[in-house]
Amino acid sequence: MTPAAPEGTFHAFMERARRTGTLVVQPRMGFGTAAQMRAGLIATKDAGPGTVGTVTLDSFTRVGDFASAGRALRAGDELNGYPIVTLGPQVTRDMLDGVRDADFPVQVRHGSASPGPIFAALMAAGLDATEGGPISYCLPYSRTPVNRSVHAWREVAQRFASLAETGTVPHLESFGGCMLGQLCPPSLLIAISVLEGMFFAQQGITSVSLSYAQQTHAGQDEEAVRALHDIAADLLPSVSWHVVIYAYMGRYPATRTGALSLLSASARLARRSGAARLIVKTASEASQIPSIAENVTALRVAARAGRASGPSLGAPPSTGIEAEARSIIGRVLDLHADLGRALTSAFALGYLDVPYCLHPDNAGRTRSYIADDGRLQWAATGALPITGTGGRPKAGGLTSAELLHALSYVRDRYDTGAFAHQ
Amino acid sequence: MSPHCIAEKRPKPYAVLSSTPSDSHTWNLLFVQMLMEENGWSVTNLGACVPVAMLMDESLRRVPDMIVLSTVNGHGAQEARQVIAALRAQPSLARVPVALGGKLCVSEDRERAVVDELVAAGFDAVLVGDTAVPVFRSLLTRAAAMPGRHAGRRA
């Protein structure tokens, strides 16, 4: 058996892109059949150079309900992603044949806290790049206890790392910078992303990426992504890493102009802050799962906005994001030499506590709000090892109307054109 | 009965709020919980990815005045059929009002067709699109005012 061609790896492609300073753009695409998935990947490839393919899995597969995925396939019901386990490795190999190559790597995205069968399926299909993490794929996406997720992710990361024996460098991205998609203050996003990257490195993974999802304020986001780079440089000295930006993941603008303008702002954020890769969103994101054509448009718009922008000359003034992130990371690292155990304890102690997260293992004592200047701030820091930036001016909890307002803040701004020049 | 008795304060109406088994989205659940609490309801929010058995157990432990399913991942129409079949097959839950809302299909054009199917399958309300929240509010008011609530429901 021939091992996966080393020149076809995600890792090598990203290394080249980083050297040439190209912003790599990538969709969040997933379709329920091999034919649609192949067509989506070909369209993504044709939108390049500088694009990476995505195979996003369906949510039955994510929760390990392979029976329902199979039933939907037989009944012709539309799945919200690619059922990689149910279709089997040969179907996936054929689907990728002639599409995935040295200039067009493919990453699998799934969202599972119990990813054993998914890793087995993607490795059997010859794939070498995926994403997730014991925290970022557990808290927002499942009711799996954190310690079980840590155990499962430790096992798959070690198994994935063993691909190195075949000459391939496996790549694993932390989804930690995207917790709940919105309303998680930047310092905690950075901390979780870096901690998961360190967790992967501890399992033997040598190529990782750290994520950060665009939030509510361009200046705050730039400060955060610069902090993420500085902290990663200190704490991940022995692995290859890059930063990946996610175009806004909360309620998306309903207008085409607003949606594409928000996407362009995310590309400028990536360029200004030195990130290497951008995960795009489409103009129809607010209403449904986007078509292939919409994804291609999004890739082109993002790539163009990225090319038109360059790195910032000076850093924005610090508001203390880096110090907060370092404080959280330091406290977690002090808990145990084994990062998996440290992460589990950190949630039990509330040193990591994600605002508005309903997972049973999340302490639920932190809250955030969007300040008048548009920055995301802490309203309550619970047991997080930070001092916070002062309480929310209004006492008492959020109302449903206020929550909806916060969730819709970016959408409303972009739909009315208020952010057009950002 | 004296007017005094009629005015007597009744306990808060109680609801179980849940996602579907494969749906990980929670902002919708948090919003619906707050909305219900502001309208005088007491809510058990089961969170993301709730297996059917867990929803059944929770609803049998304390029979609610309403069961609310909120889902936005596009698998809702498929999974809601299994949920409603299980709930209606259970004698003590067969008459509890069950509302479903969110984004139920992968594409919007299919959604209209499935609403009628899901009502026929046993849902008391299927709420999609811009009218979902106002219709849900009036549903809450009606359900809370129901005499005997779930006990005398759907005679």
Contacts between the chains, C-beta under 8 A, distances in Angstrom:
chain1	res1	chain2	res2	distance
A	58	B	75	7.8
A	59	B	22	4.1
A	59	B	23	6.7
A	59	B	24	6.9
A	59	B	73	5.3
A	59	B	75	5.9
A	60	B	22	5.2
A	60	B	75	7.0
A	62	B	22	6.9
A	62	B	24	7.4
A	63	B	21	6.5
A	63	B	22	5.1
A	63	B	49	5.6
A	65	B	21	6.7
A	65	B	22	6.3
A	68	B	21	8.0
A	68	B	22	7.2
A	68	B	78	7.6
A	68	B	79	7.8
A	72	B	78	6.4
A	77	B	78	5.5
A	78	B	74	7.5
A	78	B	105	7.2
A	78	B	106	4.3
A	78	B	107	7.1
A	78	B	110	7.8
A	79	B	75	7.7
A	79	B	106	7.6
A	80	B	73	5.9
A	80	B	74	4.2
A	80	B	75	6.0
A	80	B	106	5.5
A	111	B	24	6.5
A	140	B	24	6.4
A	140	B	26	7.1
A	140	B	48	7.4
A	141	B	24	4.0
A	141	B	48	6.5
A	141	B	49	7.3
A	142	B	24	6.8
A	142	B	48	6.5
A	142	B	49	5.5
A	143	B	47	6.2
A	143	B	48	6.2
A	143	B	49	5.6
A	143	B	50	7.5
A	180	B	26	7.3
A	180	B	27	7.4
A	181	B	27	7.6
A	182	B	27	7.7
A	250	B	27	7.9
A	287	B	108	5.8
A	288	B	74	7.8
A	288	B	103	7.6
A	288	B	106	6.9
A	288	B	107	5.3
A	288	B	108	5.1
A	289	B	74	6.1
A	289	B	106	5.1
A	289	B	107	7.1
A	356	B	26	7.7
A	356	B	27	7.5
A	356	B	30	6.0
A	357	B	26	7.4
A	358	B	26	5.0
A	358	B	29	6.7
A	358	B	30	6.9
A	358	B	45	6.5
A	358	B	47	4.0
A	358	B	48	6.6
A	359	B	47	6.9
A	359	B	48	7.5
A	360	B	47	7.4
A	398	B	34	7.3
A	399	B	34	6.6
A	399	B	38	6.5
A	400	B	31	5.6
A	400	B	34	3.6
A	400	B	35	4.4
A	400	B	38	5.8
A	403	B	30	6.7
A	403	B	31	5.8
A	403	B	34	6.0
A	404	B	31	6.1
A	407	B	27	6.0
A	407	B	31	7.5
